[in-house]
Amino acid sequence: MQRPFLLAYLVLSLLFNSALGFPTALVPRCFEETSCNSIVNGCPNLDFNWHMNQQNIMQYTLDVTSVSWVQYNTYQITIHVKGKENIDLKYLSSLKIIGLTGPKDTVQLYGCNENTYLIDNPTDFTATFEVYATQDVNSCQVWMPNFQIQFKYLQGRAAQYASSWKWGTTSFDLSTGCNNYDSQGHSQTDFPGFYWNIYCDNNCGGTKSSTTTSTSTSESFTTTSSTS
């Protein structure tokens, strides 16, 4: 008598979970994706153009435009990168984000060899990816892990345009971070680090009034990539 009762119980449980929209073979997800209202530039007073000037690299800026909590210490972030001048896509050979601390350590945005073409402007683009954030000691803020954006111009078939190149160094990595600078505020990194409330909890330790700040005047963009 117990076996039919148990079978009926299992069938009813599956039907109940299905009616609620839960996958019948999986435990319901414990976390809902939550957007952070406040994203803070952790070192707005540092000079991030200094390192690029020393390396003869055209200036770029980076903003973190959105952050969403996925689960545990995983966050999905969107960055917007913009160059001081527009560089045509024909000069670009490869563009990728490297050194990530997250589910992926590299995100390829453009590359002929990799057959990847996610952007159409190397000097005005956005990228979305996941990172593992690090919690501040005795704080309810978490920091974006540092990473690098690797640009390679004039390689492969793009080399044919070398005679009209006028933007300095052609292959370089631009890095994020607030922890490498001299007594005059000259940063050895090229972009700031950013932080936000853990789990995007806007009541955690009081809300911050600061919002995303780039290394120059902030602008709002909604497209994935644009051309000048």
N, C-alpha and C positions, 0 to 999 in steps of 0.2 A: 504493500500500500504506500510505502514511503517513496518509491521510485517515481510513480506517476505524479505524485504531489510535487516532488522536486523538479521534474521536467516541466510541469505546468508553471511553477514559480520562475524558472529560468526564461521560459518563453514570454511570460508576462513582463519580466524585467527588461528584456530586450525590446519589446514593443513600447514600453514606457519610456526608455531612453531614446528610442528612435523618434517618438512623438515629441520629445523635448528638443530634438535636434542634435543630440550627442552622438558621435560615432560609436556604433555598437561594439567595436573591437578595441576602443581606446578609452582611457580615462579622460573625463572632461578636463579641458585646459583650465588651470587655476588662475591664469593671469589674463587681463585684457590690455590691449595696447593703449597706452596713455600718452598724450602729447604734453611736452613741457612748455609752460607759459614763459619761463625765464631762462635765457641762455646768456651766460656772462663771459665776457672777455677777461681772462684771469690776469692779464698784464698789459693794460692799455697804455702805460707810460713808456714802454720799451721802444727802441728804434729798430723796426724790422726791415727797413730799407737798407740799413748799413751793410749787412752781409751780401745782399744782392749787388750793391754798388761795388763792393770789394772784388766780387767775382765777375764783374762786367755783365751782369744779367739784368735784362729789362725788369722793371718792378711789376710785381703781381700782388694782389691782396686776396685774402680768404675770409669769408664769413661762414659761420654755421647758421643756417637759416631755419632749420627745424630739428627737433629731437623727439623721438617717441620711445617710451619704455616698452620693450618686447617681453622679457622675463628675466628673473634673477638679476645679473649684472650686465645684461645685453640690451643695447640701445640701438635704434636705427637713426642715423643722422644724415642730414642733407647739407652739403657744402656748396658754396658758390665761389668760384675762382674767377678773377678778372685781371687782365693785364693792362698796363698803362697805355699801350697802343695796341691796335688790332693787327694780328698776324694771320695771313690767309692760311687756310687749311692745307693748301698745296705744299707748304714748307714742312709740315708735320710728318714724322715717321712713326712715332710711338708716344703714347701718353698713358700713364698708369699710376695708381696709388699703391705704394709699397710699404712694407714694414708695419702693417696693420696688426693690432692686437684685437682679434675678433674671430668669427667663424671662418673667414678667409683672410690670408695675410697679404693678398694682392688683388686689386681690382683693375682689370684692363679696360680702359675707356676708348682707346683708339690704337690700331696697329695693323699694318698691311700684312705682316707675317702671321699674325693671329687671326686675321679676317674679322676684326672687331671694329665697328664704326658707331659708337654710341654718342659721339659728339660731332658737331660740325664747325666748331670754332674753338681753337685752343686757348684763346684769350678771353673767353666769356662762356663759361659752362657750369653746369651743376652736376653733382654726383651723389647718389644715395647708397649707403652701405651700412653694415652693422659692426659695432665695436663692443668690446668689453670695457666698461668704465671702471675707474679706480676710486674707491671712497676715500675722502679726506679723513685723517685721524681726528677723532672726537668731533665730527662734523656730519651733517646730513647732506652735504654736497658730494657729487662725484665728478671726476675729471675725465675729459676725453683723452684717450691714450694718444701719444705722439705718433706721427706717421710722416711719410715723405710723398711728394708728388713728383714723378720722374718725367721730364720732358726730353724728347729727342727729336731735333729738327735736322733737316738736310742729310739724312741717311737713306740709303737705298735709292729708290727712284726719285725721292725728293731732292737728291743732290744736284739735279739738273738746274735747280733754281738758286744755286749758291751765289751767282753773280749779282743777284738783286737783294740778298740778305743784308739787313742793316740794324739788327737788334742784338748785337754782341754775341755772347756765348751761345752755342747751339745745342749743347747737351748738359743737363744739370738736374739736380734734385733740390726741391724746396721743402723745408721741414717745418713742423709745428713745434711749439713748446715755449714754456715760460722760465726754464731753469738753466739757461746758458747765456750769460751776458756779463759785460764788464762794468767797472765802477761808473762809467759814463752813460750806462743804459744802452750800449750797443749790443744788440742781440746777435748771437751766432745762429739763431734760427730765423726763419723767414716769415713765419706767421705765429700769432699767439696761440696759447692753449685756452680752452674753454671749459666751463663747468656749469652744472645745473643741479637741481634738487634730486636726490635719490628717488627712484621710482616715479619721477616727475610729480612728486607730492608737493603741491603748491603751499601746503600748510606746514611743511617741514622746516622748523627753525625760523619761520617768518618768511614771507615772500620777498624776493629781490626786486628792486625797482629798475635795475639795470637790464638792458636787453642786449642782443647781439651787437657787437661793435667790431668793425674791421680795423685794419691798420691805416685806413684813410676814411674819407667820408662814406658812410653807409648808404647803399642804394637798395631798393626793393625790386626783385626780379621774380617773374613767375614762369618763364619759359625754361625748358631744359637746356637750350643753347640758342645763341643769337649771333647775328653777324652785324657788323657796323656798315 
